[in-house]
C-alpha cells in the first residue's frame, strides 16, 4: 500500500514541462516521432483544403499572415532548443473560425476568420503566431502526452488502492478530480508559458508586444467576457491580459533594443 501511495506522489510531482516531456519520450512519443506524425497530419490537412478550395495562398489576408510568419521564423529558429531543426510550414484556411493552432515540428495553421473577424493588425497577428510557435518550440504537445500518462498512472494507482468498492460514482469523482486537479491546470500553465514566450518572440522579431494586450482585449470583446478558467484548458482572457501586463516591460525592453 505504501509503495502505491509513493508512486502516486512521485507521478504527480513530475508534472513539469521537462518531466512530462521525458515521460513522453520514454513512452515512444519522442521529438522525431512526433514531428513525423505531425508533418503527415499537416500534409493531409493541406491536401484536404486544396480539394475543398479552402486553402488560401493568394488573398491579402494570407499575404499578411505569411509575412508575419516569415519574419518570426529566424528568431524562432534561434530559440529552438529541441535539438531538432524545424521545417516551419504555414497553412492558411478560408473559414470564419476564430482560431489558429500549431503541430509539433512547426506546422502552423491559421484560419482567416481570426484576422478578419477581430480586425487584427500585423502586430496582433504576430502575437498569435508567436504564441503558437512557442507551443512548438517548448514541445507542449509532448508535455501533454507525458502529463496524461502520469495522470492516468496516478489515477489507476489511486483507484487500485481504494479497492473495488469505490463504485461507479467514486470512480467518476476520481476521474473529475484528476482532470481538475492535474490535467486542466497543467494545460493552463502551458498556455501561460506560450503567452509569455510569444511576447518575447514577437518583440525580438520587431513587433510591438503591446499588441498582445490589444489582441486579447479584442478576443474578450468577441467572446463577450472572460468567463471562468476553472474548467478550461486556457486561462480566462482577463487572466491572460493581467499576466501579459506583468511581462510587458521585459518584452518592451527587447523590442526597443532592436
Residue pairs with C-beta under 8 A, 6 or more apart in sequence:
1 161
4 157
4 160
4 161
5 157
5 161
7 153
7 154
7 157
8 153
8 154
8 157
8 158
8 161
11 150
11 151
11 153
11 154
11 157
12 150
12 154
12 182
14 20
14 23
14 150
15 147
15 150
15 151
15 182
15 186
17 138
17 140
17 143
17 190
17 193
19 146
19 150
20 142
20 143
20 144
20 145
20 146
20 147
20 150
20 186
21 139
21 142
21 143
21 146
22 146
23 146
23 147
23 149
23 150
24 30
24 142
24 143
24 145
24 146
24 149
25 31
25 142
25 146
27 145
27 146
27 149
29 142
29 145
29 146
30 142
31 82
31 83
31 84
31 104
31 139
31 142
32 84
34 104
34 105
34 139
34 141
34 142
35 84
35 86
35 104
35 105
37 104
38 103
38 104
38 105
38 107
38 141
39 87
39 103
39 105
39 107
41 103
41 107
42 89
42 91
42 103
42 107
42 109
45 91
45 109
46 55
46 91
49 55
49 91
49 93
53 94
54 93
54 94
54 95
55 91
55 92
55 93
55 94
56 62
56 92
56 93
56 94
56 112
57 92
59 94
59 112
61 92
61 112
61 115
61 116
62 92
62 112
64 115
64 122
64 125
65 90
65 92
65 110
65 115
65 125
65 129
66 90
66 92
67 122
68 122
68 125
68 126
68 129
68 207
69 88
69 90
69 108
69 129
71 126
71 205
71 206
71 207
72 126
72 129
72 130
72 133
72 201
72 202
72 205
73 88
74 205
75 201
75 204
75 205
76 86
76 88
76 106
76 133
76 137
76 201
77 85
77 86
77 88
78 204
79 134
79 137
79 197
79 201
80 86
80 137
81 137
82 137
82 139
84 105
86 105
86 106
86 136
86 137
87 105
87 106
88 106
88 107
88 108
89 106
89 107
89 108
90 108
90 109
90 110
91 107
91 108
91 109
91 110
92 109
92 110
92 111
92 112
93 109
93 110
93 111
93 112
94 112
95 111
95 112
95 113
96 111
96 112
96 113
96 116
96 117
97 111
97 113
97 114
98 111
98 113
98 114
98 117
98 118
98 219
98 222
99 111
99 113
99 114
100 108
100 109
100 110
100 111
100 114
100 128
100 129
100 132
101 108
101 109
101 132
102 108
102 109
102 132
102 133
102 135
102 136
103 109
103 136
103 141
104 136
104 139
104 141
104 142
105 136
106 133
106 136
107 136
108 129
108 132
108 133
108 136
110 128
110 129
114 120
114 128
115 125
117 222
118 124
118 215
118 218
118 219
118 222
119 218
120 128
120 215
120 218
121 211
121 214
122 207
123 202
123 207
123 208
123 210
123 211
124 211
124 212
124 214
124 215
124 218
126 202
126 205
126 207
126 211
127 198
127 199
127 202
127 207
127 209
127 211
127 212
127 215
128 198
128 215
129 198
129 202
130 197
130 198
130 199
130 200
130 201
130 202
130 205
130 207
131 194
131 195
131 197
131 198
132 194
132 198
133 198
133 201
134 193
134 194
134 197
134 198
134 201
135 141
135 190
135 194
137 197
138 190
138 193
138 194
138 197
140 190
140 193
140 194
143 190
144 186
144 187
144 190
147 182
147 183
147 186
148 183
150 182
151 178
151 182
151 183
154 178
154 182
155 174
155 175
155 178
158 174
159 166
159 171
159 174
162 170
162 174
166 174
180 230
180 231
184 230
184 231
184 232
184 233
187 233
187 234
188 229
188 232
188 233
188 234
188 235
191 233
191 234
191 235
191 240
192 235
192 240
192 243
195 212
195 235
195 240
195 243
195 244
195 247
196 243
196 244
196 247
198 212
199 209
199 212
199 244
199 247
199 248
199 251
200 209
200 250
200 251
200 254
202 209
202 211
202 212
202 251
203 209
203 251
203 252
203 254
203 255
203 258
204 254
204 258
206 255
206 258
207 255
208 252
208 255
209 248
209 251
209 252
209 254
209 255
210 248
210 252
212 244
212 248
212 251
213 241
213 244
213 245
213 248
216 237
216 240
216 241
216 244
217 241
219 237
220 226
220 237
220 238
220 241
223 237
225 237
226 236
226 237
226 238
226 239
227 236
227 237
228 236
229 235
229 236
229 239
234 240
235 243
